[in-house]
């Protein structure tokens, strides 16, 4: 993969595009830059189910953070992960949001 960037030193902003082996932009990629800021501290975040899709589609979660999965659709939702990084299973629910998931690693 190739990454190109444009940095603005005064605003500490960056625009990064990651390309796959064919040279096409890679969608929903996450680039992490580590430095000592509050951004790396645990946070309480939400991933909403709305219009049959998750919003945001991609979310970076610092270690120690809690993420809730509110359902804003009119159909029941089942959220789960079998990833070695975090396994969880939130059984079917509609209006009441289950307890947030703690991402401890």
LUMNU-573625 format. One line per field, with one value per atom (N, C-alpha, C, O): residue number from 0; atom name; x, y, z. Coordinates in Angstrom, 3 decimals, decimal comma. Example, Ala and Ser with C-alpha at 12.3 -4.5 7.8 and 13.67 -1.06 7.14 Angstrom:
i	c(0	0	0	0	1	1	1	1)
at	c(N	CA	C	O	N	CA	C	O)
xx	c(13,190	12,300	13,200	14,236	12,850	13,670	12,900	13,409)
yy	c(-5,690	-4,500	-3,300	-3,319	-2,250	-1,060	0,030	1,138)
zz	c(7,800	7,800	7,800	8,465	7,080	7,140	7,870	8,039)
END
This chain:
i	c(0	0	0	0	1	1	1	1	2	2	2	2	3	3	3	3	4	4	4	4	5	5	5	5	6	6	6	6	7	7	7	7	8	8	8	8	9	9	9	9	10	10	10	10	11	11	11	11	12	12	12	12	13	13	13	13	14	14	14	14	15	15	15	15	16	16	16	16	17	17	17	17	18	18	18	18	19	19	19	19	20	20	20	20	21	21	21	21	22	22	22	22	23	23	23	23	24	24	24	24	25	25	25	25	26	26	26	26	27	27	27	27	28	28	28	28	29	29	29	29	30	30	30	30	31	31	31	31	32	32	32	32	33	33	33	33	34	34	34	34	35	35	35	35	36	36	36	36	37	37	37	37	38	38	38	38	39	39	39	39	40	40	40	40	41	41	41	41	42	42	42	42	43	43	43	43	44	44	44	44	45	45	45	45	46	46	46	46	47	47	47	47	48	48	48	48	49	49	49	49	50	50	50	50	51	51	51	51	52	52	52	52	53	53	53	53	54	54	54	54	55	55	55	55	56	56	56	56	57	57	57	57	58	58	58	58	59	59	59	59	60	60	60	60	61	61	61	61	62	62	62	62	63	63	63	63	64	64	64	64	65	65	65	65	66	66	66	66	67	67	67	67	68	68	68	68	69	69	69	69	70	70	70	70	71	71	71	71	72	72	72	72	73	73	73	73	74	74	74	74	75	75	75	75	76	76	76	76	77	77	77	77	78	78	78	78	79	79	79	79	80	80	80	80	81	81	81	81	82	82	82	82	83	83	83	83	84	84	84	84	85	85	85	85	86	86	86	86	87	87	87	87	88	88	88	88	89	89	89	89	90	90	90	90	91	91	91	91	92	92	92	92	93	93	93	93	94	94	94	94	95	95	95	95	96	96	96	96	97	97	97	97	98	98	98	98	99	99	99	99	100	100	100	100	101	101	101	101	102	102	102	102	103	103	103	103	104	104	104	104)
at	c(N	CA	C	O	N	CA	C	O	N	CA	C	O	N	CA	C	O	N	CA	C	O	N	CA	C	O	N	CA	C	O	N	CA	C	O	N	CA	C	O	N	CA	C	O	N	CA	C	O	N	CA	C	O	N	CA	C	O	N	CA	C	O	N	CA	C	O	N	CA	C	O	N	CA	C	O	N	CA	C	O	N	CA	C	O	N	CA	C	O	N	CA	C	O	N	CA	C	O	N	CA	C	O	N	CA	C	O	N	CA	C	O	N	CA	C	O	N	CA	C	O	N	CA	C	O	N	CA	C	O	N	CA	C	O	N	CA	C	O	N	CA	C	O	N	CA	C	O	N	CA	C	O	N	CA	C	O	N	CA	C	O	N	CA	C	O	N	CA	C	O	N	CA	C	O	N	CA	C	O	N	CA	C	O	N	CA	C	O	N	CA	C	O	N	CA	C	O	N	CA	C	O	N	CA	C	O	N	CA	C	O	N	CA	C	O	N	CA	C	O	N	CA	C	O	N	CA	C	O	N	CA	C	O	N	CA	C	O	N	CA	C	O	N	CA	C	O	N	CA	C	O	N	CA	C	O	N	CA	C	O	N	CA	C	O	N	CA	C	O	N	CA	C	O	N	CA	C	O	N	CA	C	O	N	CA	C	O	N	CA	C	O	N	CA	C	O	N	CA	C	O	N	CA	C	O	N	CA	C	O	N	CA	C	O	N	CA	C	O	N	CA	C	O	N	CA	C	O	N	CA	C	O	N	CA	C	O	N	CA	C	O	N	CA	C	O	N	CA	C	O	N	CA	C	O	N	CA	C	O	N	CA	C	O	N	CA	C	O	N	CA	C	O	N	CA	C	O	N	CA	C	O	N	CA	C	O	N	CA	C	O	N	CA	C	O	N	CA	C	O	N	CA	C	O	N	CA	C	O	N	CA	C	O	N	CA	C	O	N	CA	C	O	N	CA	C	O	N	CA	C	O	N	CA	C	O	N	CA	C	O	N	CA	C	O	N	CA	C	O	N	CA	C	O	N	CA	C	O	N	CA	C	O	N	CA	C	O	N	CA	C	O)
xx	c(0,826	0,000	0,877	1,977	0,374	1,069	0,231	-0,996	0,859	0,140	0,745	1,966	-0,105	0,372	-0,255	-1,374	0,449	-0,094	0,249	1,202	-0,552	-0,335	-0,518	-1,624	0,547	0,493	0,479	1,169	-0,292	-0,311	0,239	-0,461	1,461	2,142	1,459	1,469	0,868	0,264	-1,038	-1,353	-1,791	-3,062	-2,952	-3,907	-1,816	-1,611	-2,654	-3,154	-2,977	-3,953	-3,227	-2,122	-3,867	-3,273	-4,374	-5,467	-4,074	-4,958	-4,156	-3,113	-4,642	-3,909	-4,789	-5,961	-4,221	-4,924	-4,110	-2,918	-4,753	-4,094	-4,561	-5,756	-3,618	-3,921	-3,640	-2,696	-4,465	-4,238	-3,174	-2,604	-2,908	-1,854	-2,116	-1,181	-3,395	-3,739	-3,689	-3,951	-3,356	-3,273	-4,584	-4,657	-5,630	-6,929	-7,035	-6,460	-7,769	-7,945	-8,630	-9,581	-8,145	-8,692	-9,715	-9,378	-10,970	-12,039	-12,002	-11,580	-12,446	-12,620	-11,344	-11,397	-10,213	-8,939	-8,733	-9,226	-8,010	-7,702	-6,198	-5,471	-5,732	-4,317	-4,204	-4,864	-3,382	-3,191	-1,839	-0,816	-1,850	-0,627	-0,582	-1,491	0,463	0,554	1,381	2,510	0,817	1,511	0,760	-0,356	1,337	0,782	-0,321	-0,042	-1,567	-2,702	-3,877	-3,837	-4,913	-6,133	-6,844	-7,686	-6,526	-7,174	-6,892	-7,681	-5,782	-5,432	-6,031	-5,865	-6,727	-7,327	-8,648	-9,294	-9,054	-10,343	-11,483	-11,470	-12,454	-13,585	-14,881	-14,874	-15,995	-17,316	-17,791	-17,895	-18,081	-18,441	-19,707	-20,130	-20,304	-21,506	-21,335	-20,732	-21,876	-22,064	-23,566	-24,121	-24,211	-25,658	-26,066	-25,394	-27,183	-27,820	-28,939	-29,895	-28,821	-29,805	-29,882	-28,857	-31,096	-31,305	-30,590	-29,986	-30,666	-30,091	-28,581	-28,036	-27,905	-26,446	-25,867	-26,554	-24,599	-23,916	-23,357	-22,842	-23,463	-22,944	-22,174	-22,771	-20,912	-20,086	-19,765	-19,878	-19,372	-19,043	-17,728	-17,567	-16,788	-15,490	-15,271	-15,526	-14,803	-14,557	-13,273	-13,112	-12,363	-11,172	-11,521	-12,140	-11,120	-11,487	-10,220	-9,584	-9,838	-8,665	-8,893	-10,019	-7,843	-7,933	-8,547	-8,198	-9,467	-10,138	-11,445	-12,150	-11,784	-13,004	-14,240	-14,158	-15,387	-16,685	-17,432	-17,452	-18,050	-18,818	-20,230	-20,424	-21,219	-22,623	-23,109	-22,578	-24,124	-24,664	-26,162	-26,976	-26,548	-27,967	-28,626	-28,035	-29,857	-30,618	-31,639	-32,574	-31,479	-32,414	-33,320	-34,023	-33,303	-34,189	-35,437	-35,542	-36,373	-37,609	-37,561	-38,571	-36,405	-36,222	-35,236	-34,371	-35,371	-34,491	-33,071	-32,854	-32,113	-30,702	-29,972	-30,256	-29,032	-28,160	-26,733	-26,346	-25,947	-24,568	-23,641	-23,838	-22,628	-21,683	-20,321	-20,187	-19,309	-17,946	-17,299	-17,381	-16,657	-15,898	-14,409	-13,631	-14,012	-12,608	-11,809	-12,306	-10,579	-9,739	-9,476	-9,232	-9,524	-9,292	-10,423	-10,172	-11,663	-12,810	-13,978	-14,499	-14,382	-15,539	-16,710	-16,581	-17,863	-19,071	-20,288	-20,192	-21,436	-22,680	-23,827	-24,188	-24,397	-25,547	-26,778	-27,020	-27,552	-28,715	-29,715	-29,601	-30,686	-31,675	-32,259	-32,681	-32,272	-32,885	-33,443	-33,027	-34,399	-35,034	-34,793	-34,001	-35,465	-35,373	-34,377	-33,684	-34,291	-33,364	-31,964	-31,742	-31,024	-29,638	-28,979	-29,027	-28,361	-27,644	-26,502	-26,095	-26,006	-24,862	-23,704	-23,471	-22,967	-21,836	-20,795	-20,621	-20,115	-19,071	-17,744	-17,384	-17,019	-15,711	-14,626	-14,478	-13,876	-12,772	-11,493	-10,855	-11,132	-10,057	-8,688	-7,733	-8,574	-7,248	-7,134	-6,091)
yy	c(-1,170	0,000	1,242	1,251	2,261	3,533	4,564	4,532	5,459	6,536	7,862	8,020	8,797	10,143	11,090	10,855	12,157	13,053	14,498	14,800	15,381	16,814	17,349	17,299	17,861	18,325	19,843	20,505	20,385	21,804	21,945	21,627	22,409	22,422	23,315	22,996	24,418	25,313	24,761	25,012	24,029	23,486	22,032	21,471	21,418	20,003	19,131	18,176	19,450	18,680	17,864	18,204	16,790	15,950	15,389	15,074	15,271	14,573	13,394	13,572	12,203	10,993	10,133	9,901	9,668	8,741	7,457	7,483	6,347	5,044	4,351	4,312	3,808	3,136	1,642	1,232	0,841	-0,604	-0,949	-0,052	-2,226	-2,673	-2,249	-2,115	-2,039	-1,607	-0,089	0,436	0,617	2,071	2,791	4,010	2,049	2,660	3,064	2,402	4,152	4,555	3,447	2,825	3,211	2,188	2,842	3,752	2,380	2,959	2,448	1,320	3,283	2,936	2,462	1,655	2,942	2,607	3,525	4,653	3,038	3,824	3,962	2,971	5,181	5,468	6,049	7,040	5,451	5,950	6,626	6,076	7,819	8,557	8,706	9,283	8,192	8,215	9,396	9,605	10,140	11,213	11,447	10,955	12,174	12,329	13,382	14,570	12,956	13,875	13,191	11,999	13,963	13,403	12,479	11,681	12,570	11,712	10,240	9,382	9,936	8,547	8,066	6,901	8,945	8,588	7,852	8,055	6,994	6,302	7,306	8,393	6,926	7,800	7,009	5,779	7,727	7,131	7,521	8,707	6,521	6,775	6,010	5,111	6,369	5,709	5,323	6,052	4,168	3,777	3,553	2,625	4,400	4,362	3,457	3,402	2,741	2,007	2,904	3,180	3,363	4,270	3,988	3,860	3,894	3,605	2,316	2,244	1,305	-0,026	0,014	-0,809	0,972	1,073	1,624	2,307	1,319	1,855	3,238	3,475	4,138	5,510	5,855	5,818	6,182	6,189	4,762	3,813	4,635	3,317	2,796	1,591	3,701	3,351	4,226	5,430	3,633	4,367	3,853	2,646	4,751	4,335	4,391	5,347	3,360	3,233	3,080	2,027	4,119	3,982	2,904	2,712	2,214	1,186	1,786	2,892	1,040	1,485	2,206	2,554	2,440	3,168	2,286	1,058	2,951	2,292	2,748	3,937	1,795	2,123	1,574	0,390	2,462	2,062	1,941	2,585	1,108	0,853	1,166	0,245	2,460	2,816	2,435	2,583	1,944	1,550	2,639	2,834	3,345	4,394	3,939	4,752	2,645	2,082	1,512	1,476	1,069	0,476	-1,048	-1,702	-1,617	-3,065	-3,430	-2,632	-4,629	-5,080	-5,265	-5,603	-5,039	-5,061	-6,107	-6,271	-6,813	-7,773	-7,409	-7,521	-6,974	-6,543	-7,528	-7,867	-7,989	-8,940	-8,808	-8,264	-9,319	-9,369	-10,645	-10,978	-11,353	-12,548	-12,315	-13,266	-11,060	-10,690	-11,050	-10,879	-11,545	-11,811	-10,545	-10,628	-9,383	-8,127	-7,825	-7,288	-8,158	-7,949	-8,781	-8,561	-9,739	-10,569	-10,071	-9,893	-9,844	-9,470	-9,853	-10,084	-9,917	-10,306	-9,548	-9,834	-8,589	-7,825	-8,385	-8,106	-9,181	-9,847	-8,840	-7,639	-9,337	-8,483	-7,429	-7,732	-6,190	-5,108	-4,070	-3,982	-3,280	-2,273	-0,874	-0,117	-0,520	0,853	1,018	2,034	0,060	0,187	-0,200	-1,308	0,717	0,448	-0,394	-0,031	-1,516	-2,326	-1,538	-0,486	-2,065	-1,467	-1,313	-2,215	-0,179	0,006	-1,102	-1,672	-1,394	-2,419	-1,769	-0,718	-2,401	-1,902	-2,536	-3,757	-1,716	-2,189	-2,075	-1,024	-3,177	-3,161	-3,557	-3,666	-3,772	-4,065	-3,527	-3,681)
zz	c(0,000	0,000	0,000	0,552	-0,617	-0,648	0,079	-0,004	0,774	1,447	1,028	1,000	0,707	0,402	1,407	1,863	1,757	2,773	2,476	1,758	3,047	2,962	4,373	4,910	4,984	6,361	6,421	5,647	7,323	7,618	9,025	9,986	9,175	10,465	11,483	12,672	11,060	12,034	12,595	13,758	11,814	12,280	12,697	13,234	12,462	12,759	12,082	12,677	10,861	10,099	9,040	8,617	8,626	7,589	6,709	7,180	5,445	4,521	3,997	3,367	4,257	3,898	2,997	3,297	1,905	1,021	0,955	0,650	1,239	1,178	-0,093	-0,386	-0,839	-2,102	-1,974	-1,298	-2,626	-2,638	-3,682	-4,304	-3,872	-4,789	-6,235	-7,024	-6,582	-7,937	-8,084	-9,166	-7,010	-7,063	-6,828	-6,979	-6,457	-6,200	-4,733	-3,869	-4,437	-3,038	-2,239	-2,712	-1,043	-0,153	0,766	1,524	0,704	1,506	2,938	3,195	3,863	5,277	5,944	6,872	5,495	6,134	7,333	7,357	8,313	9,506	9,613	9,539	9,787	10,006	11,401	11,713	12,241	13,596	13,712	13,304	14,272	14,560	16,070	16,668	16,684	18,138	18,617	18,173	19,503	20,192	21,493	21,654	22,404	23,743	23,752	23,917	23,575	23,610	24,276	24,580	24,494	25,061	24,077	24,489	22,799	21,799	22,058	21,660	22,718	23,012	24,325	24,688	25,045	26,320	26,083	25,055	27,035	26,898	26,717	27,295	25,914	25,607	25,666	25,613	25,777	25,614	24,221	23,906	23,385	21,996	21,632	22,359	20,511	20,012	18,551	17,764	18,209	16,815	16,675	17,264	15,899	15,749	14,599	13,569	14,784	13,695	13,190	13,916	11,940	11,359	9,863	9,194	9,346	7,916	7,506	6,435	8,367	8,121	7,904	7,169	8,545	8,429	9,727	10,486	9,971	11,140	10,824	9,731	11,780	11,661	12,932	14,008	12,875	11,685	11,241	12,018	10,001	9,451	10,018	10,209	10,286	10,863	12,088	12,045	13,174	14,416	15,046	15,230	15,376	16,118	17,595	18,063	18,324	19,729	20,559	20,519	21,317	22,180	23,240	23,700	23,622	24,660	25,916	26,329	26,514	27,729	27,475	28,422	26,212	25,864	25,988	25,976	26,108	26,102	24,854	24,534	24,149	22,946	23,108	23,384	22,930	22,952	21,511	20,606	21,315	19,982	19,959	19,888	20,020	20,002	18,676	17,606	18,769	17,586	17,285	18,061	16,184	15,787	14,645	14,046	14,344	13,323	13,984	15,210	13,165	13,674	13,644	13,905	13,331	13,351	14,451	14,810	14,977	16,053	15,538	14,374	16,421	16,067	16,898	18,084	16,279	16,962	16,589	15,425	17,567	17,326	18,009	19,176	17,284	17,869	17,217	16,121	17,914	17,387	17,884	19,066	16,978	17,345	17,163	17,092	17,088	16,917	18,165	19,278	18,006	19,182	19,999	21,203	19,361	20,078	21,053	22,132	20,699	21,581	21,090	19,997	21,909	21,614	22,449	23,660	21,798	22,533	21,709	20,504	22,376	21,723	22,382	23,523	21,670	22,158	21,456	20,282	22,194	21,607	21,062	21,308	20,327	19,666	20,605	21,721	20,127	20,890	19,930	18,775	20,432	19,586	20,138	19,576	21,231	21,724	22,865	22,929	23,752	24,874	24,431	23,945	24,602	24,225	25,305	26,479	24,933	25,927	26,567	26,074	27,659	28,347	27,354	26,549	27,394	26,475	26,619	27,696	25,528	25,490	25,874	25,344	26,799	27,243	26,377	26,359	25,667	24,828	25,650	25,690	26,303	27,295	26,753	27,523	25,457	24,881	23,478	22,841)
END
